[in-house]
């Protein structure tokens, strides 16, 4: 059965991602180009969103994988993943991402040559940030591809054994109490507490072990929950209200912990609150999504197809627009609105062109 709520959540979270990347232009955190006026206050809503935005996308991807493998063999699934992930990634690194690097070099590195000179002679020299070759915001694609390939044997086993002891054990636990959904936090806490201190998040795949370990668990959870079936959704419905109340309280405590002096004890306490907070908000998002969003619409049909090209295009559009205003005296509010509306509008216009040209569709992950 089609889960329209998952489609809605995917569309909404990717929309939030676009706004989040607009916000990166204004906050103190490092990004490719920065506004001449920085807003410290904008960090806090972005921090809240940052707790669950990536996790929700990997969780949805795992859930989608379970649906996809119900209609495909493992070979067909991997072939489809290569077409939908690797082809757009290669195209993105060759065509979509270089303008972002070029803008950064113009703004901060004294580069003066034109874009076509940059693309021909410099865009693929060395690896970013020292060099210019990068996948920038498209890092999600190689990680998802690797996760999909590595976990395929396990997915095939679960697909062939829907009544396995592993799945039945989870069903029994969730039937007893929805609070057993909190046990899934433990591997995430161990990754946050024991792996994160030793491996800085780079999104470069190589030596990015915390990101790999943390999100491969969440990706697997997505497949696992769909494999459990209705028992999972019933447990989610029973716990969503409590998760919302607890999520608000836990985030407030986590927010307070950020201002305390760094110690070893603080690290583990913060890791605990961070992972619990993230998990609670995932339960809230998917719980309330199942209650209110599980219905089709013409808007959803359009957005569900458009969301992948929008994801590929949006940051390049945002960075280019940023370059024209990053030294201007316009207020942050005006710039934020200009970038948000401009990014959605220009990405939409480009998408309308892409979807009408068959040769371009596979390059943006469209059938």
N, C-alpha and C positions, 0 to 999 in steps of 0.2 A: 504494500500500500504506500502511495506517495505521501511523504511527510512534508506538507507545505510549510509547516512551522520551521523546519530546518532551512528551507529555501529562503524564507523571510529573514531568519536570523543571519544567514550568510550575507544577504543583501544589505541588511542594516549594519552589520559589523564592518563590512567593507566600506560602507558609506561613512561610518565613524572613523575608519582608518584614514580616509581622505582628509577629513576635518582635522584629525590628529596630526597629520603631516603638515597641514597648513599651520597648525599651532607650533610646530617645531621651529618655524621661522622666527618666533617671538620669545621663546623661553631660553633660559641660560644654558640648557643642555646643548652639546655639540651637534651641529647639523651642517649641511653642505653650503648653505648661505644663510646669513643672519641679518635681521632687521637692525637699523641703527638705534632703535630703542627697544630695550629688553623688558619683558613683563614677568616679574617673579610670581605674581599671583596666578597667572595662567598655568603654572606648574601643577597646582593642586587638583583641578579637575582632570588634567591630563594624567596625573599620577593614578587617580582612581580608575580611569579607562585603561591605563597601562597594565593594571592588575589582571585583566581578563580578556583583553582584545585578541592577543595572539593565541592564548589557550583555547578560546572559543572557536577560532578558525581551524586549529588542528583537531579539535574534538569533532567539529562538523565534517572535516575531511575524512576522519576515521569512520564516522557514521555513513558518509556517502560511499566509502570504499566497501562497506558491508553490503549496501544495496547494489553497487556495481558488480560485485563478485557473485551475487545471486543469479546474474544473467550472463556471466562470462567465465570461461576457463582461466586458469592462472596465466597461460600464455597470452590469451586475448586481453586480459587485464593489464599485464605489463606492457604489451604493445600499445594499448590505449594510453597508458600513463606516459610513455615515451613521446607519443604524439602530442598529448595535451600539456605536458610539462617541459620536456626537454626542447622541443621545437620552439615554443615561445621564449624559453630562457635564452637559447642561442641567438634568436632574432633580437631579443631585448638587449642583450649585451653588445650586439653589433650596431643596432640602430636606435633603440629607445633610450638607453642609459648614457651613451656618450655626450649628448647635449647637457646633461646634468654636470658631468665632470668638466666640460668646457666652460660652463657658466662659473663654476667654482674657480677655475684657473684664471678666468677673466677678472673675477672680483677680488681675488686674494693673492694670486701668484704672478701678477704682472704679465700675463700672456696677452699678446697683441694681435696675433695672426687671426685670419678669418676661420669660420667653423669648418669649411671643407678642407682647408689646409690642416687643421687640427685632426679631423677624422682620418685623412689619408696618411699623415706622417706621425701623429702623436697619440691618437686615441687608444691604440693597442700596444703601446710601449710600457712595459712594466705593470705591476699589479698595484692597484689603489690601496692605501693612500699615497705611497711614494710614487707609484706610476699612475696610469690612467685606466687600465682595464678593470672593470668591476661589474657586479650584478646589482649593486645598490639595493633598492627596495624589492628587487625580484629574488632576494635570498630565500624567501619562502618556498620557491619552486624546487631548487635542488634538494633542500631538506625533505620536502614532501616526497620527492621522487625516490630518494634513498630510503626513507622510512617505508614507502610502499613496496619496494623491491625486497628489502631485508625481512619484512614481516610477512611477505606473501606465503611462505610455507606454513606459518602459524595460522594465518587467515584461512588457508585451504583446509587445514585440519578442523578448525572450528566450523567451517562451512559444511564439511562432510559429517561432523559429529555434533549436531545441534542439541543432543541430549547428553553430552559428555559430562563427566563428573565435575569438571571445572566450571561449566556453565550452570549445571544444576545446583551446585553448592551455592553459587551466588544468588540464584533464584530463591533458594530456601532462606538465605539470610535476609534478603530484601522483603520477602513475604512476612517474616517475623517482625521486622521493624525497618522503616525507611532510613533510620539513623545509621544503619550499616553502610550507607553510601559514603560515610565519612572515613571508612577504612581505606578508601582509595587515595586518601591524602598522604599516607605514610611513605610510599616511594617518592612522591614529589617533595616531601619534607626532607628526606634523606639526600636527595639530589641538591636541594637548595642549601642544606646545612653542611654537607660534606664535599660536594663537588664544586659548587659555585665559587668558594674562596680560592680555588686553585686554577680555575680556567675562566678568564675574562670573556664576556660575551663579545664576539667579533662578527658573527654571521658570515664568517669566511669558510665555514665547513671544517677546514683543517685546524685541529686543536681546539675546536669550539665544543668541547665535550659536555659542558653543562647544558648548553642549548640542545644538543643532540639527545642527551639522556632525559632531560626534563620533558621535552616535547614529543619524544617517541613514546613515552608512557601515555601522554594525553591522546596522541593519535591512536594508540592501541585501545585505550579506554573507549573511544568513539565506536570502533568496530565491535568491541566487547559488549557495550550496552545495547546496540541494535541486535546482537546475537542473543542476548538474554530475553529480548522480546517485551511483551506487555507488562511483565513484572517490573521492569525498570521504570516504565512510564507511570505506572501506578504509584511506585515508591516516590518518584519525583513529584507527583501531584500532591502526595501526602506531606512532603517535607518543605515545599516551596515557601509557604508563609513563614515558617520558623526560620528558614534559611535567610529570608529577607531581613528579618529582625536581627538575627545574629550577625549577618553581613554588615549591617550598618554599625553595630557595636564593635565588631572586630576591626573594621577599617579605621574607626576612630582611635582605637588603641594602637594599631599599626602606624597610623599617622603620628601619634604622640612619640612612638619609639624612634622615629626618624630623627628626632631632635636630641636624643640622648647621646652621650659620649660612647664612642665605639669601644667595645670590649668583646672578648670571646663569648661570654655569656649572652651579651646583647645580640650577637650575631645569631645564635641558635634560637633565642626568644623571637627575634625579628623574623627569622626564617619560618618559625612555626606560625606566627600570626599572618605572615605574607601568604603562605600556601593555604592555610585555612580560609583566609579572606578570599583568595582567588577561587577556591573550590566552591565556597558558599555562593558567590556571585554567578558561577557557572550553573549551579543548581537553580538559582533564581531565574536566570535568563532562559534556560531551556525548560524549566518548569512552567513559567508563565507564558513562554512562547507556545508550548504545547496546548495550553488552555485557551489562548486567544488568537493565535496566528495560524492554526492548522486548517486553512481554507484557501482555495485558489482564487486568483483574480487576474485580470488582463495586465494590470500594472506589474504583478509579480512575474508573469510570463516574460514580459519585456525586460524587467530588471535582472531576472535570473540569467538571461542570455548576455546581457550587457555588462554584468558585474566583472567578469574576468578581463575583457578588454579595458574597462575602466581602471581596474587594478594595475594593469600593465602600463597604461598611459599616464595615469594621474600625476605621479610625482615629477615626471619630466615637465609636464605642463605647469605645475606649481612652481618649480624651481625657475623656469624661464620667466614666469610672471613676477616672481620675487626679484629677479635681477633688475627689472624696470622700476621698482619702487623701494629697494632696500636702503637707498640714501635719501629718499624724499622726506618731506616734513609732514606728510599725512599722518593722522592719528592711527593708533594701533587698531581701533575699531573699524575705521574705514579700510585700512589695508587688509584686515582679516576678512571683511565682507567681500572686498574686491577679489582676493585670492580664492575664497570659497566658491563664490558664484562663477568666477572665471574658470576655475579648474573643472567644475561640473559641466559648465556650458561648452567649453572647448573640447573636453574629453567626449562629451555627447555628440558633438558635431563630427569629430573624427570617427567615432564608433559608427555613426550612421553611414559614413563612407565605407568603412571596413566591411560592414555586414552585407553590403551590396556588391562587393568585389570578391569573387570566389577564391582567387589566388591569395588574397590577404587573410581570409578567415582562419586557416590553420595556424598562421603566424601569431594569432592572438587567442589561440585555444578554442576556436569555434569549429563546429563540425562543418 
